[in-house]
Amino acid sequence: MADRKGAVQKGGMWQGHTASYSKETQQLLKVMMEESKLTNFQRRQINNQMKDGGTLPNHIHPTSSAKAKRTPVAPPPRKTIDVRGYSGGLRTKDDIEAKMDDYKPDYKPLPKKSMGDHEKERLAHFMAYGEDLPKLTQKRADEIMAPKPKPREVDRFEELQSEIEERQHFMEDMEAVGRGKEFRPIIATEISRLIREMEIIDKKRSQVLARAIAEQERRKAAKRENSIPEPDILTMETEKTNTSLKNDTS
């Protein structure tokens, strides 16, 4: 059986695809080579790459395709260290302290007044609002120094009553828009819970009030028992008059 030998494309079996350059591209490269003033050797290398369908080279030597040889660099001379007298550059503590005593820094900060609380407040206000603090007038100072009124203590009983009214108003609004059935059980449960809390508060207050009334009555009774009755001056004068009349009659 005769051996069949077929032509193998350049690049081997692993590189079957080659680039094809159009006439316009070849003409453009020709013009660019003329403008770049390439040597004949460089032009020949580019033309061969285009004919073979290869990629254009990034760099071509002017006269030869051989790579430039690098000049051998002599290795640096080796350092010979005497192990017996080598200390490794370490210094003793005394040497370091002696050198630190002689060391004087070149930079010396200028004396500067530290910022006070007012300056810090001004800077913070300027960074936040972009303007300086307003001047403090006497009226503003009086407002700041005036004693602030104590906040009114909220009565929990009144607060619960307001919450019940809010839920009733909400329920009326839902009834008006036709969604009363959806919220009616929820609102009724919340109102019942608030009423129970109000009853607990009312019961505690009634007990406290009853104890306070009992304590007041007890103190009044003790005061009446321990108090000395004041003399009736009119009665005493009447008795004196009657006694003197009896003595005159006798």
matplotlib code that plots the C-alpha trace (Angstrom):
import matplotlib.pyplot as plt

x = [0.0, 1.5, 2.1, 0.0, 1.8, -0.4, 0.8, 0.7, -0.2, 2.5, 2.3, 1.5, -1.8, -2.3, -2.3, -4.5, -6.0, -4.0, -4.8, -5.6, -4.9, -7.0, -5.6, -6.6, -4.7, -1.6, -1.7, -2.0, 0.9, 3.0, 2.3, 3.1, 6.4, 7.4, 6.5, 8.4, 11.5, 12.1, 15.1, 14.7, 15.4, 12.6, 10.1, 11.0, 10.3, 6.8, 6.0, 6.9, 4.6, 1.7, 2.2, 2.3, -0.7, 1.1, 0.9, 3.0, 6.1, 6.3, 10.0, 12.5, 16.2, 17.3, 19.8, 19.5, 16.9, 19.4, 18.7, 21.1, 23.5, 23.5, 26.7, 27.6, 27.5, 30.3, 29.0, 29.5, 32.5, 31.9, 32.2, 34.6, 33.6, 35.8, 33.6, 35.9, 35.6, 32.1, 29.4, 26.6, 26.1, 24.7, 25.3, 25.2, 22.6, 25.2, 26.2, 22.6, 21.8, 24.9, 24.0, 20.4, 21.6, 23.6, 20.7, 18.7, 15.8, 15.9, 12.2, 10.8, 7.1, 6.2, 4.4, 0.6, -2.3, -4.6, -8.3, -10.7, -14.2, -15.7, -13.3, -14.1, -17.9, -17.4, -15.4, -18.0, -20.9, -19.0, -18.3, -21.9, -23.7, -21.1, -21.4, -20.1, -22.0, -24.5, -23.6, -25.0, -27.4, -28.6, -32.1, -30.8, -28.6, -31.6, -33.5, -30.7, -30.2, -33.9, -35.1, -36.9, -40.4, -40.8, -42.5, -46.0, -46.4, -48.7, -51.6, -51.8, -55.6, -56.0, -53.5, -55.6, -58.8, -57.1, -56.0, -59.6, -60.9, -58.3, -59.3, -63.0, -62.2, -60.2, -63.1, -65.5, -63.2, -63.0, -66.7, -67.0, -64.8, -66.5, -63.7, -65.3, -65.8, -62.1, -61.0, -63.9, -62.7, -59.2, -60.3, -62.8, -60.1, -57.7, -60.4, -61.3, -57.7, -57.4, -60.7, -59.4, -56.2, -58.3, -60.3, -57.1, -55.8, -59.2, -59.3, -55.8, -56.6, -59.8, -57.8, -55.2, -57.9, -59.7, -56.5, -55.8, -59.3, -59.0, -55.6, -57.0, -60.0, -57.6, -55.4, -58.5, -59.7, -56.3, -56.1, -59.5, -58.6, -55.2, -56.3, -57.1, -60.5, -60.3, -61.9, -65.2, -64.5, -68.2, -69.2, -66.4, -67.4, -71.1, -70.2, -68.0, -70.9, -73.4, -71.0, -70.5, -74.2, -74.8, -72.2, -73.7, -77.2, -76.0]
y = [0.0, 3.3, 6.0, 9.1, 12.3, 15.4, 18.9, 20.1, 23.7, 25.9, 25.9, 22.2, 20.5, 22.7, 26.0, 25.5, 29.0, 31.9, 35.5, 36.9, 40.6, 42.4, 44.5, 47.7, 46.6, 45.6, 49.0, 50.8, 48.9, 49.7, 53.5, 53.3, 51.5, 54.2, 57.0, 55.3, 55.0, 51.3, 49.5, 46.9, 44.2, 45.4, 45.7, 42.2, 40.8, 42.4, 41.4, 37.8, 37.8, 39.1, 36.5, 33.7, 35.0, 35.5, 38.3, 41.4, 41.6, 44.1, 44.8, 44.2, 44.8, 47.1, 44.7, 41.2, 39.1, 37.8, 38.8, 41.2, 39.6, 40.9, 42.2, 40.0, 41.9, 41.1, 39.8, 42.2, 41.4, 39.2, 40.8, 39.0, 39.2, 38.4, 36.3, 36.7, 40.5, 40.8, 42.2, 42.4, 46.1, 45.8, 48.5, 48.4, 50.1, 52.6, 53.6, 54.2, 56.3, 58.4, 59.0, 59.9, 62.5, 64.2, 64.0, 67.2, 67.2, 69.7, 70.5, 72.5, 73.2, 76.9, 77.8, 77.8, 78.6, 75.6, 76.0, 76.6, 75.3, 78.4, 78.1, 74.4, 75.2, 77.9, 75.5, 72.8, 75.2, 76.5, 73.0, 72.0, 75.1, 77.0, 80.2, 81.5, 81.4, 84.2, 86.8, 86.2, 89.0, 89.8, 88.6, 85.3, 85.0, 85.5, 82.9, 80.4, 81.2, 81.2, 78.1, 75.8, 74.8, 71.2, 69.0, 68.2, 64.6, 62.7, 61.1, 57.5, 57.5, 60.5, 59.0, 55.8, 57.9, 59.7, 56.4, 55.1, 58.2, 57.9, 54.3, 55.4, 58.1, 55.6, 53.2, 55.9, 56.7, 53.0, 52.7, 55.7, 54.0, 50.6, 48.8, 48.7, 44.9, 44.4, 46.5, 46.1, 43.1, 44.5, 47.9, 46.3, 44.1, 47.1, 49.2, 46.4, 46.1, 49.8, 49.9, 47.0, 49.0, 52.1, 50.0, 48.8, 52.3, 53.5, 50.7, 51.5, 55.2, 54.4, 52.3, 55.0, 57.6, 55.5, 54.9, 58.7, 59.5, 56.9, 58.3, 61.8, 60.8, 58.9, 62.0, 64.2, 61.8, 61.6, 65.4, 65.7, 63.2, 64.8, 68.5, 70.5, 72.2, 76.0, 77.8, 79.5, 83.2, 84.2, 81.4, 82.3, 86.0, 85.1, 82.8, 85.5, 88.0, 85.7, 84.9, 88.6, 89.3, 86.5, 87.9, 91.4, 90.0, 88.1]
z = [0.0, -1.1, 1.5, 1.1, 1.8, 2.0, 2.3, 5.9, 6.4, 8.0, 11.8, 12.2, 13.0, 16.1, 14.0, 11.0, 10.9, 9.3, 9.0, 5.6, 4.8, 2.3, -0.5, 1.3, 4.4, 2.4, 0.6, 3.9, 5.4, 2.3, 2.7, 6.4, 5.8, 3.3, 5.7, 8.5, 6.4, 7.2, 5.8, 3.0, 5.5, 7.8, 4.9, 3.7, 7.1, 7.2, 3.7, 4.4, 7.5, 5.4, 2.7, 5.2, 7.0, 10.3, 12.8, 12.3, 14.5, 17.3, 16.8, 13.9, 14.0, 11.1, 9.5, 11.1, 12.8, 15.3, 18.9, 20.5, 22.9, 26.4, 27.9, 30.8, 34.0, 36.5, 39.8, 42.8, 44.9, 47.9, 51.3, 53.6, 57.3, 60.1, 62.3, 65.3, 65.5, 64.0, 66.3, 63.8, 64.2, 67.7, 70.2, 74.0, 76.1, 77.3, 73.8, 72.8, 75.8, 75.4, 71.8, 72.7, 75.2, 72.4, 69.9, 69.4, 67.0, 64.2, 64.3, 67.2, 67.2, 67.7, 70.9, 70.2, 72.4, 72.9, 71.9, 74.7, 75.0, 73.4, 70.4, 70.0, 70.1, 67.4, 65.2, 65.6, 64.8, 61.7, 60.5, 60.9, 59.6, 57.7, 59.8, 63.1, 66.3, 66.8, 69.4, 72.8, 73.7, 77.2, 76.3, 75.1, 78.2, 80.4, 78.5, 79.0, 82.7, 83.5, 85.4, 83.1, 84.2, 85.3, 82.8, 83.7, 84.8, 82.5, 84.3, 83.1, 83.6, 81.3, 78.8, 78.7, 78.1, 75.2, 73.7, 73.9, 72.1, 69.4, 68.7, 68.6, 66.1, 64.0, 64.1, 62.9, 60.0, 59.0, 59.2, 56.8, 54.2, 54.5, 56.4, 59.8, 59.7, 59.2, 62.2, 64.6, 66.6, 66.9, 68.1, 70.5, 72.1, 72.5, 74.1, 76.5, 77.5, 78.2, 80.2, 82.4, 83.0, 84.0, 86.4, 88.1, 88.4, 89.8, 92.3, 93.6, 93.8, 95.8, 98.3, 98.7, 99.2, 101.8, 103.7, 103.6, 105.0, 107.7, 108.8, 108.9, 111.0, 113.4, 113.8, 114.5, 117.2, 118.8, 118.8, 120.5, 123.2, 124.0, 123.8, 127.0, 127.0, 126.9, 130.0, 129.3, 130.3, 130.2, 132.5, 135.0, 135.1, 135.6, 138.6, 140.1, 139.8, 141.4, 144.3, 145.0, 145.0, 147.5, 149.8, 149.6, 150.4, 153.4]

ax = plt.figure().add_subplot(projection="3d")
ax.plot(x, y, z, "-o")
ax.set_aspect("equal")
plt.show()
